Structures are given as structure tokens and as C-alpha cells.
């Protein structure tokens, strides 16, 4: 492996496992519908530090307390206000290096009408990451512009077909040089093993998705870990809770094999 990449990855992987908390949804959705206090969330996260924080430039520049944690810079973006599925490059690998980031992230939506350009973006960033020794996280989901944009009906009713989509996501990310793959959990341990296999040697972390009950998200984490996942990158199911540190602690205990998913009080 590229030495620079390997050295940076060691900053937020422990025994090949990681717990990442993304706060990049603050740009994507804004959370204007609620009284959202970023400073309060960060204070809670500080009580139970994750392996890394994923976010945009402003998050890190305006919250210096995050300097204590390994950081992943999302350099692709869109908002829910217009063409949400069309992720574009908004910053560069060099910019991430100047900010002393530990990795960069690029988001691709497979099956979107904008898929081609997003794949081009991922490939170009992958080349730059190799040049500069910067780890690349590919955030890659099956997502399109239809009413069922996230294939939730397929996930529930036709899980085998949904699994094929997630497997394809993992393979695309692996083929284009990702060092970490963030994708959706298929719903069960056996089907997610296919995703892990498709990723080859690239570690896979699961996204959290919409907010669900704590027991449900912890159960997903355990199933993913049993299938061979390297960890999680869970945002809304952490930062939209009253006590983010509490759910982070539970997730860390599962990921780092301290306790089972059902061993919490």
C-alpha cells in the first residue's frame, strides 16, 4: 500500500476496525426544521470519542474542538433543495492536505441519471489520492430520481435483488481505488457477506440511514460486524439523539467486540 495512505488510515483504524460519525448531513439537509445545536452535539461526542469525524470544511474550521479527533473531509456535495442525487466535487485533495485531514470522501449514487459524472469524479479523486498518499472513502449507494429513490421497497420485498445492487456498489468502489467503502446494510448477515466479498481487501463500513430505535441500529451493527464489516459510519442515528455519546458507546462496544448487541441496559 501507498505509505502515506497506510499511515493516515492507522489514525482512525484500530485492529482494522473503525467507528466514524459523519456530520456532513448538516450541509445536505440543513436540519432547519428543528432547533439543532452543533456545539451541543460536539460536546456530547467529546464524552465518547469515535474513531473519526466525517464532515465539510466549515465544520472543522468553526469547531476547533474537533481537532482532537481524526478527520475525514467530504469533498463532494449536493443538497435536498435541488438535484440531491447529483453529487459534484466541491473541494480538492490538496485542500484536504492543507487542512491536515486523515482521509477524503466522495459520494456516488449508482443508478442515478448522473451516475456517469459521479464515477468520473470518483476516478479522478482516486488518482489524486494515490498521488498525495491520501486515503479515499467511497460513499456509494444505489439511489435514483424516482419516488422510491433508495430502493426501500426492493430492500424489503426483493432483498436478493437489493443485495445485488449493494454488491455492485462495493465492487465499483473497490475497482476505482477506494481505501474504505461506505454503503448500505443489506438487512441480514448472510447477504452482507456477499458485499464484503465483492469489496475484496477494501474495508466496508455501513451507513445508518433514517433514524430508528436504538436497539434496531445496534442490531444492524452487530449483524454487519458478524458478516465481516470493518465498522460503521453512522450520522443521524447518532447526532439526532438527545445523548449522542450514549449511542456511540454502544456502537463502539459492538464494533470493538466488547459486548453483544443485546448486552446493554
C-alpha positions in Angstrom: 0.0 0.0 0.0 1.0 3.6 -0.5 2.9 4.5 2.7 1.1 7.9 3.2 -2.3 6.2 2.9 -1.4 3.5 5.3 0.0 5.9 7.9 -3.2 8.1 7.8 -5.5 5.1 7.9 -3.8 4.0 11.1 -5.1 7.2 12.7 -8.7 6.0 12.7 -8.5 2.2 12.4 -7.8 0.1 15.5 -7.3 -3.6 14.8 -8.8 -3.0 11.3 -12.0 -1.6 12.8 -13.4 1.9 13.0 -16.4 3.9 14.3 -16.9 7.0 12.2 -19.5 9.7 13.0 -20.5 11.8 9.9 -21.8 15.3 10.4 -21.9 16.0 6.7 -25.7 15.8 6.7 -25.7 19.3 8.1 -24.8 20.7 4.7 -27.1 18.2 2.8 -30.3 18.7 4.7 -29.6 21.7 6.9 -31.9 20.5 9.7 -33.7 23.8 9.6 -36.9 22.1 10.8 -35.5 21.7 14.3 -33.5 23.6 16.9 -30.2 21.9 16.1 -27.3 22.9 18.2 -24.0 21.7 16.6 -21.9 22.8 19.6 -24.1 20.7 22.0 -23.7 17.6 19.7 -19.9 18.1 19.6 -19.8 18.4 23.4 -21.7 15.1 23.7 -19.4 13.4 21.1 -16.4 14.5 23.1 -17.6 12.4 26.0 -17.3 9.3 23.9 -14.9 10.0 21.0 -15.4 8.0 17.9 -12.6 6.8 15.7 -13.1 9.8 13.3 -15.5 12.6 12.3 -16.7 13.0 8.7 -17.7 16.5 7.6 -17.2 19.5 5.4 -14.6 22.3 5.7 -16.7 24.7 7.7 -17.5 22.1 10.4 -13.8 21.6 11.2 -12.8 25.2 10.8 -15.6 26.5 13.0 -15.3 23.8 15.7 -11.7 23.6 16.8 -12.5 21.0 19.5 -12.8 18.5 16.6 -9.0 18.9 16.0 -8.5 16.3 18.8 -10.1 13.7 16.5 -9.1 12.1 13.2 -11.0 13.8 10.5 -12.4 12.8 7.1 -13.2 15.6 4.6 -16.2 15.1 2.3 -15.2 16.9 -0.9 -18.4 16.1 -2.8 -21.8 17.7 -2.2 -25.4 18.3 -3.1 -28.4 19.5 -1.1 -32.0 18.3 -0.8 -33.1 21.6 -2.3 -32.1 20.6 -5.9 -30.8 17.5 -7.7 -29.9 15.8 -4.4 -28.7 12.7 -6.2 -26.2 14.7 -8.3 -23.0 14.8 -6.2 -20.4 17.2 -7.5 -16.8 17.9 -6.5 -16.7 20.9 -4.3 -13.1 20.8 -2.9 -9.8 19.1 -3.6 -7.4 16.5 -2.2 -4.8 19.3 -1.9 -7.2 21.3 0.2 -7.7 18.3 2.5 -3.9 18.0 2.8 -3.7 21.7 3.8 -6.3 21.1 6.5 -4.3 18.1 7.7 -7.2 15.7 7.1 -6.8 11.9 7.6 -8.9 11.0 4.6 -11.3 12.4 2.0 -14.7 11.1 1.0 -16.5 11.2 -2.3 -20.2 10.2 -2.8 -21.5 8.3 -5.8 -25.2 7.3 -6.4 -25.3 4.2 -8.6 -28.3 4.1 -11.0 -28.8 7.8 -10.8 -29.1 9.6 -14.2 -25.9 11.5 -13.0 -24.0 8.2 -12.4 -21.5 8.7 -15.2 -20.3 12.0 -14.0 -20.1 10.8 -10.4 -18.0 7.8 -11.5 -15.7 10.2 -13.4 -15.4 12.2 -10.2 -14.5 9.2 -8.1 -11.9 8.0 -10.6 -10.2 11.4 -10.7 -10.2 11.8 -7.0 -8.8 8.3 -6.6 -5.9 9.2 -8.8 -5.2 12.3 -6.8 -5.4 10.4 -3.6 -2.8 7.9 -4.8 -0.6 10.8 -5.9 -0.7 12.5 -2.5 -0.9 9.5 -0.2 -4.4 10.4 1.0 -6.9 7.6 1.9 -10.2 7.7 -0.1 -13.6 6.8 1.3 -16.2 6.0 -1.4 -19.7 6.6 -0.1 -21.6 4.6 -2.6 -25.3 3.8 -2.6 -28.0 2.6 -5.1 -30.1 5.8 -5.4 -32.0 7.3 -8.3 -34.5 10.1 -9.0 -37.7 8.0 -8.7 -40.2 8.1 -5.8 -38.5 5.1 -4.2 -35.1 6.7 -4.6 -33.4 4.5 -2.1 -34.9 1.2 -3.2 -36.6 0.7 0.2 -39.4 -1.4 -1.3 -36.9 -3.6 -3.0 -34.9 -4.0 0.2 -38.0 -5.2 2.0 -39.7 -7.3 -0.6 -36.9 -8.4 -3.0 -33.9 -8.5 -0.8 -31.9 -10.7 -3.2 -32.1 -8.0 -5.9 -31.3 -5.3 -3.4 -28.3 -7.2 -2.3 -27.1 -7.4 -5.9 -27.2 -3.6 -6.0 -25.2 -3.2 -2.9 -22.7 -5.8 -4.1 -22.3 -3.8 -7.3 -21.7 -0.7 -5.3 -18.9 -2.4 -3.3 -17.3 -3.7 -6.4 -17.4 -0.4 -8.2 -15.7 1.4 -5.3 -13.1 -1.3 -5.0 -12.3 -1.2 -8.7 -11.9 2.5 -8.7 -9.4 2.5 -5.9 -11.3 3.2 -2.7 -9.5 2.6 0.6 -12.7 2.5 2.6 -16.2 1.7 1.3 -19.3 3.2 3.0 -22.6 1.6 1.8 -26.0 0.5 2.9 -26.5 -2.6 5.1 -28.5 -5.2 3.2 -30.6 -6.3 6.2 -29.0 -9.6 7.2 -25.7 -11.1 8.0 -25.7 -13.7 5.2 -26.5 -11.3 2.3 -24.0 -8.7 3.6 -21.2 -11.3 3.4 -21.6 -11.0 -0.4 -20.9 -7.3 -0.1 -17.8 -7.9 1.9 -16.6 -10.5 -0.6 -17.3 -8.1 -3.5 -15.2 -5.4 -1.8 -12.1 -7.7 -1.8 -9.5 -6.4 0.6 -11.1 -3.0 1.0 -12.8 -2.4 4.4 -16.5 -1.8 4.4 -18.4 0.3 6.9 -22.2 0.6 7.0 -24.3 3.7 6.8 -27.0 4.3 9.4 -29.8 5.8 7.2 -33.0 7.2 8.7 -33.4 7.4 12.5 -34.6 4.2 14.0 -34.9 2.8 17.6 -31.5 2.3 19.3 -32.0 -1.4 19.5 -32.6 -1.6 15.8 -29.4 0.3 14.8 -27.3 -1.7 17.3 -28.7 -4.9 15.9 -27.8 -3.8 12.4 -24.2 -3.0 13.5 -23.8 -6.4 15.1 -25.1 -8.3 12.0 -22.8 -6.3 9.8 -19.8 -7.0 12.0 -20.6 -10.7 12.1 -20.6 -10.6 8.3 -17.1 -9.1 8.2 -17.7 -5.3 8.2 -14.9 -3.1 9.4 -17.2 -0.8 11.3 -19.7 1.9 10.8 -20.2 5.5 9.5 -23.4 6.4 11.3 -24.6 10.0 11.4 -28.3 10.8 12.0 -28.8 7.8 14.3 -26.1 9.4 16.5 -26.3 13.2 16.3 -30.1 13.5 16.2 -30.4 11.8 19.6 -30.6 13.6 22.9 -27.3 11.9 24.1 -25.1 11.1 21.1 -22.3 9.8 23.5 -24.6 7.1 24.7 -25.3 5.5 21.3 -21.6 6.0 20.3 -20.6 4.0 23.4 -23.0 1.2 22.4 -21.8 1.1 18.8 -18.1 1.1 19.9 -18.8 -1.8 22.2 -20.2 -3.9 19.4 -17.6 -2.9 16.8 -14.7 -3.5 19.0 -16.2 -6.7 20.3 -16.6 -5.7 24.0 -20.2 -6.7 24.2 -23.0 -8.2 22.1 -25.7 -6.0 20.6 -28.2 -7.2 23.2 -26.0 -6.8 26.2 -26.8 -3.2 27.1 -29.0 -1.8 29.8 
